[in-house]
């Protein structure tokens, strides 16, 4: 059974490792330059400074994380080795318990992202042809109709 807990500073390296493994597995469309640029931002400016909700397996191993800012899911990543085991669903359920009308942006080129959120009841509300930093990666905007 998955357990959700608030992360600490000591959890940042594991969250970063999960992020890197997940991006390597699902974001092959990123150029090497953009991948390196985003990695630096996530490692230095994002993960160490946001509240992280972590999901642990029965053994207490962190298998994924969620960053929630108000009603916006800023990040939700699960270790690819643990995909399909319910950890992502547990994180979404936790986000919805905190913000019943949560929003999330999914990269259109990440094949797993849009189906994941649609299967959990999110609805598409729009699309942007570039990511928030202006890079050429289309973003699908979604909201849970809570």
C-alpha positions as CSV (number, residue, x, y, z in Angstrom):
1,X,0.0,0.0,0.0
2,X,1.3,3.4,-0.9
3,X,2.0,6.0,1.8
4,X,2.1,9.7,1.2
5,X,4.2,12.0,3.3
6,X,5.6,15.5,3.1
7,X,9.2,15.5,2.0
8,X,12.2,17.0,3.7
9,X,15.4,18.5,2.4
10,X,17.0,15.1,2.7
11,X,14.5,13.8,0.2
12,X,15.5,16.1,-2.6
13,X,18.3,13.9,-4.0
14,X,15.9,11.0,-4.4
15,X,13.2,13.2,-6.0
16,X,15.8,14.5,-8.4
17,X,16.9,10.9,-9.3
18,X,13.2,10.0,-9.9
19,X,12.8,13.1,-12.1
20,X,15.8,12.3,-14.1
21,X,14.9,8.7,-14.6
22,X,11.3,9.6,-15.5
23,X,12.4,12.3,-18.0
24,X,14.9,9.9,-19.6
25,X,12.1,7.3,-20.0
26,X,9.3,9.6,-21.2
27,X,10.8,12.9,-22.6
28,X,13.0,11.7,-25.4
29,X,11.8,14.5,-27.6
30,X,13.8,17.1,-25.6
31,X,16.9,18.4,-27.3
32,X,20.1,17.7,-25.3
33,X,20.6,21.4,-24.7
34,X,17.0,21.9,-23.4
35,X,17.3,18.7,-21.3
36,X,20.5,20.0,-19.6
37,X,18.9,23.5,-19.1
38,X,15.8,22.0,-17.6
39,X,17.8,19.6,-15.4
40,X,19.8,22.5,-13.9
41,X,16.6,24.5,-13.2
42,X,14.9,21.5,-11.5
43,X,18.0,20.5,-9.5
44,X,18.9,24.0,-8.3
45,X,15.9,26.3,-8.4
46,X,12.8,24.0,-8.2
47,X,13.1,20.8,-6.1
48,X,15.1,22.3,-3.2
49,X,12.6,25.1,-2.8
50,X,9.1,23.6,-3.2
51,X,7.0,21.5,-0.8
52,X,7.2,17.9,-2.0
53,X,4.7,15.2,-1.3
54,X,6.3,11.8,-1.6
55,X,4.8,8.4,-2.2
56,X,6.5,5.4,-0.5
57,X,6.1,1.7,-1.1
58,X,5.6,-0.9,1.6
59,X,9.3,-0.9,2.3
60,X,9.5,2.9,2.8
61,X,11.3,3.5,-0.5
62,X,10.2,6.8,-2.2
63,X,8.8,5.9,-5.6
64,X,7.4,9.2,-6.7
65,X,6.7,12.8,-5.8
66,X,4.2,15.6,-6.3
67,X,4.7,19.4,-6.1
68,X,1.5,21.3,-5.7
69,X,1.2,25.1,-5.8
70,X,-2.3,26.1,-4.8
71,X,-4.5,24.3,-7.3
72,X,-1.7,23.7,-9.8
73,X,0.2,20.3,-10.0
74,X,3.6,21.7,-10.9
75,X,5.2,18.3,-11.0
76,X,4.2,14.6,-10.6
77,X,6.8,12.0,-11.4
78,X,7.1,8.3,-10.6
79,X,10.2,6.2,-10.9
80,X,9.8,4.4,-14.2
81,X,10.7,1.1,-12.5
82,X,7.5,1.5,-10.5
83,X,5.2,2.6,-13.2
84,X,1.8,0.8,-13.2
85,X,1.9,0.1,-9.5
86,X,-0.5,2.9,-8.4
87,X,1.9,5.4,-7.1
88,X,1.0,8.1,-9.6
89,X,-2.7,7.5,-8.9
90,X,-2.1,7.8,-5.2
91,X,-0.3,11.2,-5.8
92,X,-3.2,12.4,-8.0
93,X,-5.7,11.4,-5.3
94,X,-3.6,13.2,-2.7
95,X,-3.5,16.4,-4.9
96,X,-7.3,16.2,-5.3
97,X,-7.8,15.8,-1.6
98,X,-5.9,19.1,-1.1
99,X,-7.3,20.9,-4.2
100,X,-10.5,19.2,-5.6
101,X,-10.4,21.3,-8.8
102,X,-6.6,20.8,-9.5
103,X,-5.0,21.9,-12.7
104,X,-2.1,20.4,-14.5
105,X,-0.1,21.0,-17.6
106,X,1.0,17.9,-19.6
107,X,3.6,17.9,-22.3
108,X,1.8,16.9,-25.5
109,X,4.9,14.9,-26.7
110,X,5.2,12.8,-23.5
111,X,3.0,9.9,-24.7
112,X,2.1,8.8,-21.2
113,X,1.1,12.1,-19.6
114,X,-2.2,13.0,-21.3
115,X,-3.7,9.5,-21.2
116,X,-2.6,9.3,-17.5
117,X,-4.5,12.4,-16.5
118,X,-7.5,11.8,-18.7
119,X,-7.9,8.3,-17.2
120,X,-8.1,9.9,-13.8
121,X,-10.9,12.3,-14.8
122,X,-9.1,15.4,-15.8
123,X,-10.5,17.4,-18.7
124,X,-8.6,19.3,-21.4
125,X,-9.1,23.1,-21.1
126,X,-6.6,24.3,-23.7
127,X,-3.3,24.0,-25.5
128,X,-0.2,26.1,-25.8
129,X,2.2,25.5,-28.7
130,X,5.3,26.4,-26.5
131,X,6.2,25.6,-23.0
132,X,6.2,28.4,-20.3
133,X,9.8,29.2,-21.2
134,X,9.0,29.6,-24.9
135,X,10.6,26.3,-26.0
136,X,8.9,24.5,-28.9
137,X,7.2,21.8,-26.8
138,X,3.4,21.9,-26.9
139,X,1.6,21.9,-23.6
140,X,-1.9,20.5,-22.9
141,X,-3.8,22.3,-20.1
142,X,-6.1,20.2,-17.9
143,X,-8.4,20.7,-14.9
144,X,-10.2,18.2,-12.7
145,X,-13.9,19.0,-12.8
146,X,-14.2,18.8,-9.0
